[in-house]
Amino acid sequence: MTGILIFIVGFLFGFLVAWLLLRNKIKEMGEMKLEVGRVEKEIKTEREIWYGFSEFNEKMAEVKKERKSKIMNELKRLGKIQTNAVADLLDISRATAFRYLEELEREGAIEQMGTRGKDVEYRTK
């Protein structure tokens, strides 16, 4: 009788220990699934953001190319141009117009005449 009682107590104790260990493992697995879901969501969001940046950059490169083409056409038509005229032509800030003109100058498409201020004009090479 004592042997059966020890067996039952041992069995119940073993079952309790196994249940506690499994319960923790199941809880850990649930937390891992939650974390995996969060990581997948972050990856998806980052991909959408980077795709958006890439698409934006492609559009801006196209806009820049069109604007520089307009500047060159206007230069061919007039022979020379100033930063203010480029800003008015493209409806952009003077700083942006200046950057476009600098870029065209670096590319060797135009050259600067004058050194600073309102005296500066650009012409095709």
C-alpha positions as CSV (number, residue, x, y, z in Angstrom):
1,M,0.0,0.0,0.0
2,T,2.8,2.4,0.8
3,G,4.5,1.6,-2.5
4,I,1.3,2.5,-4.4
5,L,0.9,5.7,-2.4
6,I,4.6,6.6,-3.1
7,F,4.0,5.8,-6.8
8,I,0.9,8.0,-7.0
9,V,2.6,10.9,-5.2
10,G,5.7,10.5,-7.4
11,F,3.5,10.3,-10.5
12,L,1.6,13.5,-9.5
13,F,4.8,15.3,-8.6
14,G,6.4,14.3,-11.9
15,F,3.3,15.4,-13.8
16,L,3.3,18.7,-11.9
17,V,7.0,19.3,-12.8
18,A,6.4,18.4,-16.4
19,W,3.3,20.6,-16.6
20,L,5.2,23.6,-15.2
21,L,8.1,23.1,-17.6
22,L,5.9,22.7,-20.6
23,R,3.8,25.7,-19.6
24,N,6.9,27.9,-19.5
25,K,8.0,26.5,-22.9
26,I,4.6,27.2,-24.4
27,K,4.6,30.7,-23.0
28,E,8.1,31.2,-24.4
29,M,6.9,29.9,-27.8
30,G,4.0,32.4,-27.8
31,E,6.4,35.2,-27.0
32,M,8.7,34.1,-29.8
33,K,5.8,34.0,-32.2
34,L,4.8,37.5,-31.1
35,E,8.4,38.8,-31.6
36,V,8.7,37.1,-35.0
37,G,5.4,38.8,-36.0
38,R,6.8,42.2,-34.9
39,V,10.0,41.7,-36.8
40,E,8.2,40.7,-40.0
41,K,6.0,43.8,-39.6
42,E,9.1,46.0,-39.2
43,I,10.7,44.4,-42.3
44,K,7.5,45.0,-44.3
45,T,7.4,48.6,-43.2
46,E,11.1,49.2,-44.0
47,R,10.6,47.7,-47.5
48,E,7.7,49.9,-48.2
49,I,9.7,53.0,-47.0
50,W,12.7,52.1,-49.1
51,Y,10.6,51.3,-52.1
52,G,9.0,54.8,-51.6
53,F,12.4,56.4,-51.4
54,S,13.6,54.7,-54.5
55,E,10.5,55.7,-56.4
56,F,10.8,59.2,-55.1
57,N,14.5,59.4,-56.1
58,E,13.7,58.1,-59.6
59,K,11.0,60.8,-60.1
60,M,13.3,63.5,-58.8
61,A,16.1,62.4,-61.1
62,E,13.6,62.6,-64.0
63,V,12.4,66.1,-62.9
64,K,16.0,67.3,-62.6
65,K,16.8,66.0,-66.0
66,E,13.8,67.8,-67.5
67,R,14.7,71.0,-65.7
68,K,18.3,71.0,-66.9
69,S,17.0,70.3,-70.4
70,K,14.8,73.4,-70.1
71,I,17.7,75.5,-69.0
72,M,19.8,74.3,-71.9
73,N,17.0,75.1,-74.4
74,E,16.6,78.6,-72.9
75,L,20.3,79.1,-73.1
76,K,20.4,78.2,-76.7
77,R,17.5,80.5,-77.4
78,L,18.9,83.5,-75.5
79,G,22.6,82.9,-75.7
80,K,23.1,83.6,-71.9
81,I,21.1,83.4,-68.7
82,Q,21.2,84.4,-65.1
83,T,20.2,82.6,-61.9
84,N,17.1,84.7,-61.4
85,A,15.9,83.9,-65.0
86,V,16.4,80.2,-64.3
87,A,14.5,80.5,-61.0
88,D,11.6,82.3,-62.8
89,L,11.6,79.9,-65.8
90,L,11.3,76.8,-63.6
91,D,9.4,78.4,-60.7
92,I,12.1,77.3,-58.2
93,S,14.2,79.0,-55.6
94,R,17.3,80.9,-56.5
95,A,19.4,78.4,-54.5
96,T,18.0,75.4,-56.5
97,A,18.5,77.3,-59.8
98,F,22.1,78.0,-58.8
99,R,22.7,74.3,-58.0
100,Y,21.3,73.3,-61.4
101,L,23.6,75.8,-63.1
102,E,26.6,74.6,-61.1
103,E,25.8,71.1,-62.0
104,L,25.6,72.0,-65.7
105,E,28.9,73.8,-65.4
106,R,30.6,70.8,-63.7
107,E,29.3,68.6,-66.5
108,G,30.9,71.0,-69.0
109,A,27.7,72.0,-70.7
110,I,27.9,75.7,-69.8
111,E,30.4,78.2,-68.5
112,Q,30.1,81.0,-66.0
113,M,30.8,84.6,-67.0
114,G,31.4,87.0,-64.2
115,T,32.5,86.3,-60.6
116,R,29.6,87.1,-58.3
117,G,26.2,88.6,-57.8
118,K,24.1,90.1,-60.5
119,D,27.1,90.2,-62.9
120,V,27.2,86.4,-63.2
121,E,25.7,85.0,-66.3
122,Y,26.0,81.6,-67.9
123,R,26.4,80.6,-71.6
124,T,26.8,77.4,-73.5
125,K,30.3,76.2,-74.3
